[in-house]
């Protein structure tokens, strides 16, 4: 029951965040600013929902910084506590596609890189782990609430989904 409550709380928090920006979003277009130069984006994830319960799972929190190029190619780095409480990192390269299904605020993102952090007895919790390093491919879908604010859901393979908030600067 506790696991389902966490998922519901994350959904409610995401909707509340979206609602708090709703009036601002009505006053502004959700389309990104002109892409004549690159931009930075800072993301924070307070919650990850795991597909399968494990008594050893801990809350996952993440902070990431991304640099977008004018063509929406991106590179980034994330620092997070993994599902087993270990400090971990992810460095990656990827691309974001804006205006999915003709909706200016909807986007998809795909990143690929290397995760470090699953060590010791948890080394087999991620595939192809060697010395704590393993490859990762992470797809995501997001919704731009304002030109600078967005919410996003990333699919973490067979592990779960991560909910996050991003801010451009």
Backbone as JSON Lines, residues from 0, in Angstrom:
{"i":0,"aa":"X","n":[0.82,-1.19,0.0],"ca":[0.0,0.0,0.0],"c":[0.87,1.25,0.0]}
{"i":1,"aa":"X","n":[1.96,1.24,0.75],"ca":[2.82,2.41,0.84],"c":[3.38,2.78,-0.52]}
{"i":2,"aa":"X","n":[3.73,1.78,-1.33],"ca":[4.28,2.03,-2.66],"c":[3.27,2.77,-3.53]}
{"i":3,"aa":"X","n":[2.02,2.33,-3.5],"ca":[1.0,2.98,-4.31],"c":[0.72,4.39,-3.82]}
{"i":4,"aa":"X","n":[0.79,4.62,-2.52],"ca":[0.6,5.97,-1.98],"c":[1.68,6.9,-2.51]}
{"i":5,"aa":"X","n":[2.92,6.41,-2.59],"ca":[4.02,7.23,-3.12],"c":[3.77,7.62,-4.56]}
{"i":6,"aa":"X","n":[3.28,6.69,-5.37],"ca":[2.98,6.98,-6.77],"c":[1.87,8.01,-6.86]}
{"i":7,"aa":"X","n":[0.85,7.86,-6.04],"ca":[-0.24,8.83,-6.05],"c":[0.24,10.2,-5.6]}
{"i":8,"aa":"X","n":[1.09,10.24,-4.57],"ca":[1.62,11.53,-4.11],"c":[2.46,12.19,-5.2]}
{"i":9,"aa":"X","n":[3.26,11.4,-5.94],"ca":[4.05,11.98,-7.02],"c":[3.14,12.53,-8.12]}
{"i":10,"aa":"X","n":[2.09,11.81,-8.44],"ca":[1.15,12.29,-9.47],"c":[0.45,13.56,-8.99]}
{"i":11,"aa":"X","n":[0.04,13.6,-7.74],"ca":[-0.62,14.79,-7.2],"c":[0.35,15.98,-7.18]}
{"i":12,"aa":"X","n":[1.6,15.73,-6.77],"ca":[2.58,16.81,-6.73],"c":[2.85,17.35,-8.13]}
{"i":13,"aa":"X","n":[2.92,16.46,-9.12],"ca":[3.14,16.89,-10.5],"c":[1.96,17.73,-10.99]}
{"i":14,"aa":"X","n":[0.73,17.28,-10.69],"ca":[-0.44,18.05,-11.09],"c":[-0.5,19.39,-10.37]}
{"i":15,"aa":"X","n":[-0.13,19.42,-9.1],"ca":[-0.13,20.68,-8.35],"c":[0.88,21.65,-8.93]}
{"i":16,"aa":"X","n":[2.05,21.13,-9.28],"ca":[3.07,21.97,-9.89],"c":[2.57,22.52,-11.22]}
{"i":17,"aa":"X","n":[1.95,21.64,-12.01],"ca":[1.41,22.08,-13.29],"c":[0.34,23.14,-13.09]}
{"i":18,"aa":"X","n":[-0.53,22.95,-12.1],"ca":[-1.58,23.92,-11.81],"c":[-1.03,25.26,-11.36]}
{"i":19,"aa":"X","n":[0.05,25.23,-10.6],"ca":[0.62,26.49,-10.12],"c":[1.19,27.34,-11.24]}
{"i":20,"aa":"X","n":[1.56,26.69,-12.35],"ca":[2.09,27.43,-13.48],"c":[1.03,27.69,-14.55]}
{"i":21,"aa":"X","n":[-0.18,27.18,-14.34],"ca":[-1.21,27.26,-15.38],"c":[-1.52,28.7,-15.79]}
{"i":22,"aa":"X","n":[-1.74,29.59,-14.86],"ca":[-2.06,30.97,-15.21],"c":[-0.91,31.63,-15.94]}
{"i":23,"aa":"X","n":[0.3,31.39,-15.5],"ca":[1.47,31.93,-16.18],"c":[1.58,31.36,-17.59]}
{"i":24,"aa":"X","n":[1.27,30.08,-17.73],"ca":[1.34,29.43,-19.04],"c":[0.31,30.01,-20.01]}
{"i":25,"aa":"X","n":[-0.85,30.39,-19.49],"ca":[-1.86,30.99,-20.35],"c":[-1.41,32.35,-20.87]}
{"i":26,"aa":"X","n":[-0.63,33.04,-20.06],"ca":[-0.16,34.36,-20.45],"c":[1.03,34.3,-21.39]}
{"i":27,"aa":"X","n":[1.7,33.17,-21.46],"ca":[2.89,33.02,-22.29],"c":[2.72,31.81,-23.2]}
{"i":28,"aa":"X","n":[3.43,31.83,-24.29],"ca":[3.44,30.65,-25.15],"c":[4.36,29.6,-24.55]}
{"i":29,"aa":"X","n":[4.08,28.35,-24.79],"ca":[4.92,27.27,-24.26],"c":[6.05,26.94,-25.22]}
{"i":30,"aa":"X","n":[6.13,27.62,-26.33],"ca":[7.21,27.33,-27.27],"c":[8.54,27.83,-26.72]}
{"i":31,"aa":"X","n":[9.61,27.08,-26.98],"ca":[10.91,27.49,-26.47],"c":[11.39,28.77,-27.12]}
{"i":32,"aa":"X","n":[12.31,29.48,-26.46],"ca":[12.85,30.7,-27.04],"c":[13.65,30.38,-28.31]}
{"i":33,"aa":"X","n":[13.96,31.38,-29.13],"ca":[14.73,31.13,-30.35],"c":[16.03,30.38,-30.05]}
{"i":34,"aa":"X","n":[16.44,29.52,-30.97],"ca":[17.59,28.65,-30.74],"c":[18.86,29.18,-31.39]}
{"i":35,"aa":"X","n":[19.08,30.46,-31.38],"ca":[20.27,31.02,-31.99],"c":[21.53,30.71,-31.19]}
{"i":36,"aa":"X","n":[21.34,30.36,-29.92],"ca":[22.48,29.98,-29.09],"c":[22.04,28.87,-28.15]}
{"i":37,"aa":"X","n":[22.99,28.2,-27.52],"ca":[22.67,27.12,-26.6],"c":[22.0,27.63,-25.34]}
{"i":38,"aa":"X","n":[21.53,26.7,-24.53],"ca":[20.88,27.05,-23.28],"c":[21.18,25.96,-22.24]}
{"i":39,"aa":"X","n":[21.0,26.3,-20.99],"ca":[21.2,25.38,-19.88],"c":[19.86,25.02,-19.28]}
{"i":40,"aa":"X","n":[19.79,23.84,-18.68],"ca":[18.59,23.43,-17.98],"c":[19.0,22.66,-16.72]}
{"i":41,"aa":"X","n":[18.37,22.98,-15.6],"ca":[18.62,22.32,-14.33],"c":[17.39,21.5,-13.98]}
{"i":42,"aa":"X","n":[17.59,20.24,-13.6],"ca":[16.48,19.34,-13.27],"c":[16.62,18.8,-11.86]}
{"i":43,"aa":"X","n":[15.46,18.54,-11.26],"ca":[15.4,17.95,-9.93],"c":[14.33,16.88,-9.92]}
{"i":44,"aa":"X","n":[14.66,15.71,-9.4],"ca":[13.68,14.64,-9.26],"c":[13.59,14.23,-7.8]}
{"i":45,"aa":"X","n":[12.43,14.42,-7.2],"ca":[12.26,14.03,-5.81],"c":[11.74,12.6,-5.63]}
{"i":46,"aa":"X","n":[11.31,11.96,-6.74],"ca":[10.64,10.66,-6.58],"c":[10.81,9.78,-7.81]}
{"i":47,"aa":"X","n":[11.06,8.51,-7.54],"ca":[11.09,7.47,-8.57],"c":[10.17,6.34,-8.12]}
{"i":48,"aa":"X","n":[9.31,5.9,-9.02],"ca":[8.42,4.78,-8.74],"c":[9.06,3.51,-9.29]}
{"i":49,"aa":"X","n":[9.27,2.52,-8.44],"ca":[9.83,1.24,-8.87],"c":[8.7,0.31,-9.32]}
{"i":50,"aa":"X","n":[8.94,-0.42,-10.4],"ca":[7.93,-1.35,-10.91],"c":[7.68,-2.49,-9.92]}
{"i":51,"aa":"X","n":[8.74,-2.92,-9.24],"ca":[8.63,-4.06,-8.32],"c":[9.14,-3.67,-6.93]}
{"i":52,"aa":"X","n":[8.4,-4.06,-5.92],"ca":[8.77,-3.74,-4.55],"c":[9.99,-4.55,-4.11]}
{"i":53,"aa":"X","n":[10.88,-3.89,-3.39],"ca":[12.05,-4.53,-2.79],"c":[12.26,-3.82,-1.45]}
{"i":54,"aa":"X","n":[12.33,-4.59,-0.38],"ca":[12.51,-3.98,0.95],"c":[13.78,-3.15,1.05]}
{"i":55,"aa":"X","n":[14.76,-3.4,0.18],"ca":[16.02,-2.65,0.21],"c":[15.94,-1.31,-0.53]}
{"i":56,"aa":"X","n":[14.87,-1.08,-1.3],"ca":[14.75,0.17,-2.05],"c":[14.68,1.37,-1.13]}
{"i":57,"aa":"X","n":[15.41,2.38,-1.52],"ca":[15.41,3.67,-0.84],"c":[14.86,4.7,-1.82]}
{"i":58,"aa":"X","n":[14.47,5.86,-1.29],"ca":[14.0,6.93,-2.17],"c":[15.16,7.39,-3.06]}
{"i":59,"aa":"X","n":[14.85,7.63,-4.31],"ca":[15.85,8.12,-5.27],"c":[15.63,9.61,-5.46]}
{"i":60,"aa":"X","n":[16.67,10.4,-5.28],"ca":[16.62,11.84,-5.53],"c":[17.73,12.17,-6.52]}
{"i":61,"aa":"X","n":[17.45,13.07,-7.46],"ca":[18.4,13.38,-8.52],"c":[18.45,14.88,-8.76]}
{"i":62,"aa":"X","n":[19.63,15.37,-9.1],"ca":[19.81,16.73,-9.6],"c":[20.69,16.61,-10.84]}
{"i":63,"aa":"X","n":[20.31,17.31,-11.92],"ca":[21.04,17.2,-13.18],"c":[21.18,18.57,-13.82]}
{"i":64,"aa":"X","n":[22.22,18.7,-14.61],"ca":[22.41,19.91,-15.42],"c":[22.64,19.47,-16.85]}
{"i":65,"aa":"X","n":[21.97,20.16,-17.78],"ca":[22.09,19.82,-19.2],"c":[22.42,21.07,-20.0]}
{"i":66,"aa":"X","n":[23.21,20.88,-21.03],"ca":[23.54,21.95,-21.98],"c":[22.94,21.56,-23.31]}
{"i":67,"aa":"X","n":[22.02,22.41,-23.8],"ca":[21.37,22.18,-25.09],"c":[22.07,23.0,-26.16]}
{"i":68,"aa":"X","n":[22.29,22.39,-27.3],"ca":[22.82,23.09,-28.47],"c":[21.64,23.67,-29.25]}
{"i":69,"aa":"X","n":[21.88,24.59,-30.19],"ca":[20.77,25.16,-30.96],"c":[19.91,24.12,-31.7]}
{"i":70,"aa":"X","n":[20.51,22.96,-32.07],"ca":[19.75,21.92,-32.78],"c":[19.07,20.93,-31.83]}
{"i":71,"aa":"X","n":[19.07,21.21,-30.52],"ca":[18.48,20.39,-29.46],"c":[19.28,19.14,-29.11]}
{"i":72,"aa":"X","n":[20.49,19.03,-29.64],"ca":[21.39,18.0,-29.11],"c":[21.75,18.46,-27.7]}
{"i":73,"aa":"X","n":[22.02,17.54,-26.81],"ca":[22.31,17.9,-25.44],"c":[23.38,17.0,-24.84]}
{"i":74,"aa":"X","n":[24.04,17.52,-23.84],"ca":[24.93,16.71,-23.01],"c":[24.67,17.12,-21.58]}
{"i":75,"aa":"X","n":[24.89,16.19,-20.66],"ca":[24.57,16.51,-19.28],"c":[25.24,15.6,-18.28]}
{"i":76,"aa":"X","n":[25.02,15.93,-17.03],"ca":[25.53,15.15,-15.91],"c":[24.5,15.19,-14.79]}
{"i":77,"aa":"X","n":[24.34,14.06,-14.14],"ca":[23.39,13.95,-13.03],"c":[24.07,13.32,-11.83]}
{"i":78,"aa":"X","n":[23.69,13.78,-10.67],"ca":[24.14,13.2,-9.42],"c":[22.88,12.72,-8.72]}
{"i":79,"aa":"X","n":[22.88,11.47,-8.24],"ca":[21.69,10.93,-7.61],"c":[22.04,9.89,-6.57]}
{"i":80,"aa":"X","n":[21.08,9.63,-5.69],"ca":[21.19,8.5,-4.78],"c":[20.41,7.38,-5.44]}
{"i":81,"aa":"X","n":[21.09,6.24,-5.67],"ca":[20.39,5.17,-6.38],"c":[19.39,4.45,-5.47]}
{"i":82,"aa":"X","n":[18.73,3.46,-6.0],"ca":[17.67,2.76,-5.28],"c":[18.15,2.07,-4.01]}
{"i":83,"aa":"X","n":[19.47,1.97,-3.85],"ca":[20.02,1.29,-2.68],"c":[20.81,2.24,-1.8]}
{"i":84,"aa":"X","n":[20.6,3.56,-1.98],"ca":[21.2,4.57,-1.13],"c":[22.64,4.91,-1.45]}
{"i":85,"aa":"X","n":[23.16,4.43,-2.58],"ca":[24.53,4.72,-2.96],"c":[24.59,6.0,-3.79]}
{"i":86,"aa":"X","n":[25.56,6.86,-3.51],"ca":[25.77,8.05,-4.32],"c":[26.2,7.59,-5.71]}
{"i":87,"aa":"X","n":[25.54,8.12,-6.74],"ca":[25.77,7.67,-8.11],"c":[25.79,8.86,-9.06]}
{"i":88,"aa":"X","n":[26.25,8.62,-10.28],"ca":[26.29,9.66,-11.29],"c":[25.97,9.11,-12.66]}
{"i":89,"aa":"X","n":[25.57,10.0,-13.55],"ca":[25.25,9.65,-14.94],"c":[25.76,10.78,-15.81]}
{"i":90,"aa":"X","n":[26.66,10.49,-16.74],"ca":[27.09,11.46,-17.75],"c":[26.56,10.97,-19.09]}
{"i":91,"aa":"X","n":[26.07,11.9,-19.92],"ca":[25.34,11.45,-21.1],"c":[25.33,12.48,-22.22]}
{"i":92,"aa":"X","n":[24.93,11.99,-23.38],"ca":[24.7,12.79,-24.57],"c":[23.33,12.38,-25.08]}
{"i":93,"aa":"X","n":[22.61,13.31,-25.73],"ca":[21.29,12.94,-26.22],"c":[20.69,13.99,-27.13]}
{"i":94,"aa":"X","n":[19.39,13.89,-27.31],"ca":[18.64,14.81,-28.17],"c":[17.22,14.96,-27.62]}
{"i":95,"aa":"X","n":[16.66,16.15,-27.82],"ca":[15.28,16.42,-27.45],"c":[14.51,16.82,-28.71]}
{"i":96,"aa":"X","n":[13.29,16.26,-28.84],"ca":[12.41,16.58,-29.97],"c":[11.21,17.33,-29.42]}
{"i":97,"aa":"X","n":[11.06,18.59,-29.82],"ca":[9.95,19.43,-29.36],"c":[8.76,19.31,-30.29]}
{"i":98,"aa":"X","n":[7.59,19.69,-29.78],"ca":[6.38,19.74,-30.6],"c":[5.86,18.39,-31.03]}
{"i":99,"aa":"X","n":[5.94,17.39,-30.17],"ca":[5.49,16.04,-30.49],"c":[3.97,16.06,-30.71]}
{"i":100,"aa":"X","n":[3.52,15.35,-31.74],"ca":[2.11,15.26,-32.12],"c":[1.49,16.64,-32.37]}
{"i":101,"aa":"X","n":[2.32,17.59,-32.81],"ca":[1.84,18.93,-33.11],"c":[1.52,19.76,-31.88]}
{"i":102,"aa":"X","n":[1.9,19.29,-30.71],"ca":[1.67,20.0,-29.45],"c":[2.95,20.74,-29.07]}
{"i":103,"aa":"X","n":[2.99,22.07,-29.16],"ca":[4.23,22.81,-28.91],"c":[4.86,22.55,-27.54]}
{"i":104,"aa":"X","n":[4.06,22.24,-26.54],"ca":[4.58,22.06,-25.18],"c":[5.08,20.64,-24.91]}
{"i":105,"aa":"X","n":[4.72,19.69,-25.76],"ca":[5.07,18.29,-25.53],"c":[6.4,17.96,-26.2]}
{"i":106,"aa":"X","n":[7.28,17.25,-25.49],"ca":[8.56,16.86,-26.07],"c":[8.95,15.46,-25.64]}
{"i":107,"aa":"X","n":[9.84,14.87,-26.41],"ca":[10.47,13.6,-26.04],"c":[11.97,13.82,-25.99]}
{"i":108,"aa":"X","n":[12.63,12.98,-25.22],"ca":[14.07,13.12,-25.05],"c":[14.67,11.72,-24.97]}
{"i":109,"aa":"X","n":[15.86,11.57,-25.5],"ca":[16.57,10.31,-25.41],"c":[18.02,10.62,-25.06]}
{"i":110,"aa":"X","n":[18.53,9.98,-24.02],"ca":[19.93,10.17,-23.64],"c":[20.61,8.81,-23.53]}
{"i":111,"aa":"X","n":[21.91,8.81,-23.77],"ca":[22.71,7.6,-23.64],"c":[24.03,8.0,-23.01]}
{"i":112,"aa":"X","n":[24.49,7.18,-22.08],"ca":[25.74,7.5,-21.4],"c":[26.17,6.4,-20.48]}
{"i":113,"aa":"X","n":[26.91,6.81,-19.45],"ca":[27.48,5.87,-18.49],"c":[27.02,6.24,-17.08]}
{"i":114,"aa":"X","n":[26.54,5.22,-16.36],"ca":[26.17,5.38,-14.95],"c":[27.31,4.83,-14.11]}
{"i":115,"aa":"X","n":[27.6,5.52,-13.02],"ca":[28.53,4.98,-12.03],"c":[27.83,4.96,-10.69]}
{"i":116,"aa":"X","n":[27.99,3.85,-9.95],"ca":[27.46,3.88,-8.6],"c":[26.89,2.59,-8.06]}
{"i":117,"aa":"X","n":[26.57,1.64,-8.88],"ca":[26.03,0.39,-8.38],"c":[27.21,-0.53,-8.06]}
{"i":118,"aa":"X","n":[27.58,-0.57,-6.77],"ca":[28.79,-1.28,-6.35],"c":[28.45,-2.32,-5.29]}
{"i":119,"aa":"X","n":[29.45,-3.12,-4.99],"ca":[29.3,-4.12,-3.94],"c":[28.2,-5.11,-4.25]}
{"i":120,"aa":"X","n":[27.37,-5.4,-3.26],"ca":[26.33,-6.41,-3.46],"c":[25.25,-5.97,-4.45]}
{"i":121,"aa":"X","n":[25.25,-4.69,-4.86],"ca":[24.25,-4.19,-5.81],"c":[24.78,-4.1,-7.24]}
{"i":122,"aa":"X","n":[25.98,-4.59,-7.49],"ca":[26.6,-4.46,-8.81],"c":[25.78,-5.14,-9.91]}
{"i":123,"aa":"X","n":[25.0,-6.16,-9.57],"ca":[24.2,-6.86,-10.58],"c":[22.81,-6.26,-10.77]}
{"i":124,"aa":"X","n":[22.53,-5.14,-10.14],"ca":[21.22,-4.49,-10.27],"c":[21.09,-3.7,-11.57]}
{"i":125,"aa":"X","n":[22.2,-3.45,-12.26],"ca":[22.19,-2.82,-13.57],"c":[22.98,-3.71,-14.53]}
{"i":126,"aa":"X","n":[22.55,-3.78,-15.79],"ca":[23.24,-4.68,-16.74],"c":[24.62,-4.14,-17.16]}
{"i":127,"aa":"X","n":[25.49,-5.06,-17.49],"ca":[26.82,-4.77,-18.04],"c":[27.68,-3.92,-17.11]}
{"i":128,"aa":"X","n":[27.49,-4.09,-15.8],"ca":[28.24,-3.33,-14.81],"c":[29.66,-3.88,-14.71]}
{"i":129,"aa":"X","n":[30.63,-2.99,-14.8],"ca":[32.03,-3.37,-14.64],"c":[32.71,-2.33,-13.74]}
{"i":130,"aa":"X","n":[33.05,-2.74,-12.53],"ca":[33.7,-1.82,-11.59],"c":[32.83,-0.66,-11.18]}
{"i":131,"aa":"X","n":[31.51,-0.83,-11.22],"ca":[30.6,0.26,-10.87],"c":[30.13,1.08,-12.05]}
{"i":132,"aa":"X","n":[30.71,0.87,-13.23],"ca":[30.33,1.61,-14.45],"c":[29.44,0.72,-15.32]}
{"i":133,"aa":"X","n":[28.37,1.3,-15.83],"ca":[27.49,0.56,-16.74],"c":[26.86,1.52,-17.74]}
{"i":134,"aa":"X","n":[26.57,1.03,-18.96],"ca":[25.93,1.89,-19.96],"c":[24.45,2.07,-19.64]}
{"i":135,"aa":"X","n":[23.88,3.18,-20.13],"ca":[22.46,3.44,-19.92],"c":[21.88,4.18,-21.11]}
{"i":136,"aa":"X","n":[20.64,3.87,-21.43],"ca":[19.85,4.6,-22.42],"c":[18.54,4.94,-21.73]}
{"i":137,"aa":"X","n":[18.21,6.24,-21.69],"ca":[17.03,6.67,-20.94],"c":[16.12,7.52,-21.83]}
{"i":138,"aa":"X","n":[14.93,6.97,-22.17],"ca":[13.93,7.77,-22.89],"c":[13.07,8.53,-21.9]}
{"i":139,"aa":"X","n":[12.54,9.67,-22.34],"ca":[11.68,10.48,-21.47],"c":[10.66,11.22,-22.31]}
{"i":140,"aa":"X","n":[9.58,11.6,-21.66],"ca":[8.58,12.47,-22.27],"c":[8.32,13.6,-21.28]}
{"i":141,"aa":"X","n":[8.17,14.81,-21.82],"ca":[7.99,15.95,-20.95],"c":[6.94,16.92,-21.48]}
{"i":142,"aa":"X","n":[6.56,17.82,-20.61],"ca":[5.59,18.85,-20.96],"c":[6.1,20.19,-20.45]}
{"i":143,"aa":"X","n":[6.23,21.15,-21.36],"ca":[6.73,22.48,-21.03],"c":[5.55,23.3,-20.51]}
{"i":144,"aa":"X","n":[5.62,23.66,-19.22],"ca":[4.56,24.43,-18.56],"c":[4.62,25.9,-18.95]}
{"i":145,"aa":"X","n":[5.83,26.43,-19.05],"ca":[6.1,27.81,-19.47],"c":[7.34,27.74,-20.36]}
{"i":146,"aa":"X","n":[7.78,28.83,-20.94],"ca":[9.01,28.77,-21.73],"c":[10.24,28.32,-20.94]}
{"i":147,"aa":"X","n":[10.2,28.39,-19.61],"ca":[11.36,27.99,-18.82],"c":[11.12,26.82,-17.87]}
{"i":148,"aa":"X","n":[9.88,26.42,-17.64],"ca":[9.56,25.36,-16.69],"c":[8.95,24.15,-17.4]}
{"i":149,"aa":"X","n":[9.35,22.94,-16.94],"ca":[8.81,21.72,-17.53],"c":[8.73,20.61,-16.49]}
{"i":150,"aa":"X","n":[7.85,19.65,-16.72],"ca":[7.8,18.42,-15.95],"c":[8.1,17.28,-16.92]}
{"i":151,"aa":"X","n":[8.68,16.21,-16.38],"ca":[9.15,15.13,-17.25],"c":[9.02,13.79,-16.54]}
{"i":152,"aa":"X","n":[8.78,12.74,-17.32],"ca":[8.78,11.37,-16.83],"c":[9.79,10.6,-17.65]}
{"i":153,"aa":"X","n":[10.77,9.98,-16.97],"ca":[11.8,9.19,-17.64],"c":[11.57,7.72,-17.33]}
{"i":154,"aa":"X","n":[11.71,6.89,-18.35],"ca":[11.55,5.44,-18.2],"c":[12.92,4.85,-17.87]}
{"i":155,"aa":"X","n":[13.01,4.18,-16.73],"ca":[14.27,3.6,-16.28],"c":[14.27,2.09,-16.5]}
{"i":156,"aa":"X","n":[14.0,1.69,-17.72],"ca":[14.02,0.28,-18.09],"c":[13.06,-0.54,-17.25]}
{"i":157,"aa":"X","n":[13.55,-1.67,-16.75],"ca":[12.71,-2.56,-15.95],"c":[12.67,-2.13,-14.48]}
{"i":158,"aa":"X","n":[13.38,-1.03,-14.14],"ca":[13.43,-0.58,-12.74],"c":[12.23,0.27,-12.36]}
{"i":159,"aa":"X","n":[11.84,1.23,-13.2],"ca":[10.73,2.1,-12.84],"c":[10.67,3.36,-13.67]}
{"i":160,"aa":"X","n":[10.01,4.39,-13.14],"ca":[9.88,5.69,-13.79],"c":[10.29,6.78,-12.81]}
{"i":161,"aa":"X","n":[10.9,7.82,-13.36],"ca":[11.37,8.95,-12.55],"c":[10.58,10.2,-12.94]}
{"i":162,"aa":"X","n":[10.06,10.92,-11.95],"ca":[9.33,12.16,-12.17],"c":[10.26,13.32,-11.85]}
{"i":163,"aa":"X","n":[10.31,14.33,-12.73],"ca":[11.22,15.45,-12.48],"c":[10.61,16.77,-12.93]}
{"i":164,"aa":"X","n":[11.24,17.83,-12.44],"ca":[10.92,19.21,-12.78],"c":[12.2,19.83,-13.34]}
{"i":165,"aa":"X","n":[12.08,20.62,-14.42],"ca":[13.25,21.27,-15.04],"c":[13.01,22.75,-15.18]}
{"i":166,"aa":"X","n":[14.12,23.49,-15.12],"ca":[14.05,24.96,-15.31],"c":[15.2,25.38,-16.21]}
{"i":167,"aa":"X","n":[14.86,26.12,-17.27],"ca":[15.86,26.67,-18.19],"c":[16.44,27.95,-17.63]}
{"i":168,"aa":"X","n":[17.7,28.18,-17.95],"ca":[18.31,29.48,-17.61],"c":[19.38,29.81,-18.59]}
